[in-house]
Structure formats: C-alpha cells, structure tokens
Amino acid sequence: AAGKYAGEMCQGVMLHVTNRKTLRPVSFGLTLLTTIAALQPDEFAWLPYPTAARGPGYGHFDALVGRTDIRTAIDAGGIDAGVIRRWTACPDWRNAVTPHLLYA
C-alpha cells in the first residue's frame, strides 16, 4: 500500500486506469471476481451488504447485476472471457441512451 497505509498489508486491490477509453469496468469486475474466487475458494464468500433498500443485504450482488446466474457461474468455477463479453456487450447502448442525455 502507499500513502497513509504504506508498509501495512491491506489485503486489497489498487487499480490504476491508464486508458479509460478501453477499460470495460463490468467485464473487469466480473473477471476479477472470477479470478479471486478461483484462486481463493476457501476464502471467497458472498457477504451480505446491508442497505436501506435491501435490509440485511443478502442477494446484493444479484440485485446489482440483475440476475442470479452470474453468481452461480462464479460459484461453479468461474466464467470464461467469451461469456463475460457476451453478457456485457451493449452494441446499441449509445443509440438507446442518447435521447435521454441532458448533455450529448
């Protein structure tokens, strides 16, 4: 770690984006989760994330991604890159959102 926690083990991940135009954050996140779950199966767990909207927070990840099969696939051993690309592909996204943007 750097800065305030220099020299201390933080057990976290620090990401420095060097090209924001090429980063696909959802794909990256799913790849990271898949990798961590595969490398640390005894340590990886879906912990509850309590919120005002979801109470105790069980199923928070499923609510974020809008489906349960992604968590199930990660639990079953991971997701390959091709599946992640298909799940996160949004070929018509720009055309779909443009009419709703305040600033184009």
Secondary structure, 3 states (H helix, E strand, C coil): CCHHHCCCCCCCCCCCCCCCCCCCHHHHHHHHHHHHHHHCCCCCCCCCCCECCCECCCCHHHHHHCCCHHHHHHHCCCCCHHHHHHHHCCCCHHHHHHHHCCCC
